[in-house]
Every structure is written in C-alpha cells, then in structure tokens.
Amino acid sequence: MTDRPAPDDRPAPVTGHPAPAHDRPTPTTDRPATGRTTPEPDRPHDLVGIGIGPFNLSLAALAHNIPAAPDDPRPLAATFYEQRPAFHWHPGLLLDGASLQVPFLADLVTLADPASPWSFLNYLRTRDRLFPFYFAERFHIQRAEYDAYCRWVSEQLPGLHFGHQVDAVRWNTERALFEVDFTQLDPDGEAEALGRAYTRHIALGIGTEPFVPEPLRPLAEAESVPVLHSADYLRHREQLLAADHITVIGSGQSGAEIFLDLLRARPEGAENIHWLARTQAFAPMEYSKLGLEHFTPDYSRYFHALPETARDELVPRQWQLHKGIDADTIAAIHDELYRRTLHGGWPHATLTPGVHVRTAGRLANTRVELHLEHTQQGTRTRLTTDAVILATGYRERPLDAILGGLDPYLSRDASHRPRIDDQYRLVLDRAVTGHVYVQNAERHTHGVGAPDLGLAAWRSATILNNLTGTTPYPLPERTAFTTFGLTPQSSKIPAQAPELIPLTQSV
C-alpha cells in the first residue's frame, strides 16, 4: 500500500544540479542548523542521511542518543541533509478529510520502540490532545495530522539540516570514509556556501518523484497547458474548478480522492468530469487481514530470498496490494453519484477503466485532446478536455546521479539495478568498508512493502542494529501468521510450527 502511499513518501527532490563552478561560494566546514549541537571536531560522522522524508526521519528519531558501537558508549553521531527548507509531506494531496491507509501505530518509531519520545501518541500529549484522540476512536488519522506530527519531530530532533543540497558522494580510500559534498542554500534556494562531511556510513532516503506517462510529458512541461500531476493538485485546485471539463487519469487512491473532491465541488448537472484508468476496474485495495501480511518483515525476507526473475514477475501482479482504492472512498464516490440521481437524470460524470492514452496534443492553445484506446475492445476515440490531472503515481528516484562517485564499487543485477542485501545495504566492493543503506529504493529486492509507512520503524531499527553491531532495538523474529514459502527465511522457528520438508527430498 502507499501509506501505503507511493506518493506517497517524499515528493520533493533532495538533490539537484550544483551551482556553476564560477558561481559557487567558498567551501565551509560541515555545520548544523542554528541551535544544533556540533559533533566532536575530529570525529567523523557515524551516519549521514541524505533526504529527510518520513523514512529517514524515522531513522533519525531512532538513532537519537543510541550508542555508536559495543565498545563506544558515545551517542551515535548522525546528521541528515535535505534540500527543502522544511519538512512537508505531499502538500498537494492533503485534502480535507483524507486519511492515511495505515493505522496511527505506523508512525516513525512505535513499531520498533513504543516508549520513544518521538511517537505519535507523545506528539498528541505535548499538544494536550490525548483525550480528544481517545474519544475520537480513530485508528486511521488524517494525512494532514500525520504531516503535522512529522513536522513536529523534524523541528525538535537535533542533527537535521534543511536547506542543504547533497551534490556528490565518494569513497575516500586513504581515510576509509565516505565524503559527502553539499551546498548550503539560502531561504530563496540560492547557493550560500559549500561543505563536505566525512562519515562511516550513509543512509539514502531520497524518496520518489511524480511519474508522468510519456505521451503527456510535453503537455505537462508546457506552462500554458493545464496538465499537471496530482502532487500539485491543491496548489491549482481553484484554477481546475474553473475549467469547463476536467479529466482525471489514474485508478489509485489519489485519483479516487481527487475525483471525489472535484465531484463534490461541481454543481449538479454540470459536473463535466471524466475519470480514466488503465486498470480493468476501479478496484478496492486488498485490505484483508492476511493480505496485509504482505507488509510484514516476514514477507520482505521471503521476497528478498526469491530469484531475481521471480521477484520481477511478482511485483506487477501485486498492484492491488498497494495501488487499489480504499473501500470507504469507493463507497463515498458511489454515494455522491447516487445522490445526484435522486431528482431524475444522471450526473455528467464518466468513469471508464481499461483505457490508456496513446497520444495527446494541444487544441487552441489551452484545450487538450487525448487519443484513447480501450484495451479489451480494441476501439479508439478522442476526448477533448480543458484540464488533465495525472494521478499516475510515483517512481523511485534513480540513485545513479547521487552515487556516480561510487559506481565503480557498485554491484548490479541483470537489469542494471543496484543489488541490495537483506540488511538494506547496497552491495559494494570489499574495498569499501562503510555501508550505504537505502530506504524506499528496494522494491525490486524487498517487494511491495518498500514504500509502506508501516515498515518504516522496523527497517530503521534493522539498519541501526546492523550499523552499530548491537541491538538497541530488539526485533521480533516472527511477524505474520502466514508462512511464505516452504523454506523458512528465519533461523528461529517457533516450537509449535511443524518442520516443512522440501518436496525434492525423500521423507
């Protein structure tokens, strides 16, 4: 699932093109934001995190005040860099009433450390809101509340550097450390100073970026044409509502929420909305109890152990686990459509699945013509519209740009993707003694749970246990009732579980 958001992590970039050499300011030493404590002058960082979205924010929260190593009682020296000036989580999709698709327990820390001061419940306590939350009886909180909670953590937690754009990462063989070059930005986003940090390990949390289908990219890049990604929906909502005809493309949760929001805001009998999707149905998300066990550490371990070809075949078939629509949203859409039939007639809203956009073009400078094909009928048609909203999801940001300096050390699979081991580390040449951990860039190795907020704390704890060589966060050995596969992926099997003998062996 996506917050299961595949938006659902961090829509804004953390890296970018450095300023031209002749415009770049004088380098500075690595320094934290105002009011932050600096590390010991000659001590390199134990961990540098690149990107501050929910996943690296979870890592930063759990890294706070834990020991650096079994023989080093000093707190782990961790610092995190983010290009944006402050934390914001999908601001374009924080619609009124929109809720997370995961329970509030899937906050930054609770599933690894329920006693953490950075938990959602402690956030409520600091706001004197525990009793209202208790009586509200809400297991799923609103997205806007989750955004406010994460922002509270980001404003209280030391070691976070906003307005810092990471430009390059290299391995320094002589010092046996990673070098992280960054540009410190002023409030307007202009280069202010250069810096370099040295660290034993790195955590990449650069998140995802909006995906725009190829036929629509030229229109989405043209400022005069109202074709935009759902990530920018709220910023352009008033302009969109003024359009005579609106088309929403995408069958996931974001597409459904935007369609419902537009429908409620348009006058009866003049809705003029098309909702198109490639999927064969506007399908509900798989939300059964056993279905949700695909978002457990047990399933992540099972998936990681599969052959690469099996993993690649499996992920597309599991789309309904994380790309479907919440059943309550589907019900709300149907209720709103039904309400508009009470006095006779049907709303001017067209919902068509099984359709893809072949090509698209501009008409009369401001209108858009979509050339559509129905995959089952094999029929084609044209649709003229005044605005297009692309609820087409997000894709993992390529790691190559930021890891160019480490390319000679990287191990890649048959599809040229970085190999990632079961501890969320890039597989590097043995000459590199430090580790590069990844967050939400491992769907091809760990499965559909990679972007899931419910696995954030567990993955962060796994990374910190591995990095420190200790167990500051003891983790459960078993997390699902389902046994995935005939060969156990864990070294510890509960005594009551029967031993499974592979079919290739004689009994």
DABEL-V211422 format. One record per backbone hydrogen bond with DSSP energy under -0.5 kcal/mol. CO is the residue of the C=O (numbers start at 1). NH is the residue of the N-H. If there is no record, write none. Layout:
{{CO NH} {CO NH}}
//
This chain:
{{2 5} {4 2} {4 3} {4 6} {7 9} {8 5} {9 54} {10 208} {14 166} {20 23} {20 24} {21 24} {26 194} {28 196} {33 36} {40 43} {42 44} {45 200} {46 201} {47 79} {48 203} {49 51} {49 81} {50 205} {53 57} {54 58} {55 59} {56 60} {57 61} {58 62} {59 63} {60 64} {61 64} {63 66} {66 76} {69 72} {72 68} {72 69} {74 68} {76 78} {77 46} {77 47} {79 49} {80 161} {81 51} {82 163} {82 164} {84 163} {88 90} {90 93} {91 94} {92 234} {93 95} {95 98} {98 143} {103 106} {105 107} {109 112} {109 113} {113 116} {116 119} {119 123} {120 124} {121 125} {122 126} {123 127} {124 127} {124 129} {125 128} {129 133} {130 134} {131 135} {132 136} {133 137} {133 138} {137 139} {139 104} {139 141} {141 100} {142 146} {143 147} {144 148} {145 149} {146 150} {147 151} {148 152} {149 153} {150 154} {151 155} {152 156} {153 156} {153 157} {157 160} {159 80} {159 161} {160 162} {161 82} {163 185} {164 166} {165 183} {166 16} {168 181} {170 172} {170 179} {171 173} {172 176} {172 177} {177 172} {178 199} {179 170} {179 181} {180 197} {181 167} {181 168} {182 195} {183 165} {184 192} {184 193} {186 189} {190 186} {193 184} {194 28} {195 182} {196 30} {197 180} {198 45} {199 178} {201 48} {202 437} {203 50} {203 205} {204 439} {207 397} {209 395} {210 212} {213 216} {213 217} {214 217} {216 220} {217 221} {218 222} {219 222} {221 223} {222 225} {224 226} {225 227} {226 388} {228 390} {229 232} {230 233} {232 236} {233 236} {234 237} {236 240} {237 241} {238 242} {240 243} {245 386} {245 387} {246 274} {247 389} {248 250} {248 276} {249 391} {252 256} {253 257} {254 258} {255 259} {256 260} {257 261} {258 262} {259 263} {260 264} {261 265} {262 266} {263 266} {267 270} {272 246} {273 350} {274 248} {275 352} {276 250} {277 355} {279 354} {281 283} {283 325} {285 287} {288 292} {290 293} {291 294} {292 295} {293 296} {296 300} {297 301} {298 302} {299 303} {300 304} {301 305} {302 306} {303 306} {307 311} {308 312} {309 313} {310 314} {311 315} {312 316} {313 317} {314 317} {314 318} {315 318} {316 319} {318 321} {318 322} {319 322} {319 323} {320 286} {324 253} {325 285} {326 330} {327 331} {328 332} {329 333} {330 334} {331 335} {332 336} {333 337} {334 338} {335 339} {336 340} {338 341} {339 342} {341 344} {347 349} {348 272} {348 273} {349 351} {350 275} {350 352} {352 277} {354 375} {356 358} {356 373} {359 371} {361 369} {363 366} {363 367} {364 366} {366 226} {367 363} {368 370} {368 385} {369 361} {370 372} {370 383} {371 358} {371 359} {372 381} {373 356} {373 375} {374 378} {379 374} {381 372} {383 370} {385 368} {387 247} {388 228} {388 390} {389 249} {389 391} {390 230} {390 392} {391 252} {393 211} {395 209} {399 403} {401 404} {402 169} {403 406} {403 407} {404 407} {406 409} {406 410} {407 410} {409 429} {411 419} {413 416} {417 413} {419 427} {421 424} {424 438} {425 421} {426 428} {427 411} {429 432} {431 433} {435 202} {435 437} {436 426} {437 204} {439 207} {442 445} {442 446} {443 447} {447 450} {448 451} {449 452} {452 455} {453 456} {455 459} {456 460} {457 461} {458 462} {459 463} {460 464} {461 465} {462 466} {463 467} {464 468} {465 469} {465 470} {468 70} {482 484} {483 485} {486 488} {491 493} {494 497} {499 501} {500 502} {502 505}}
//
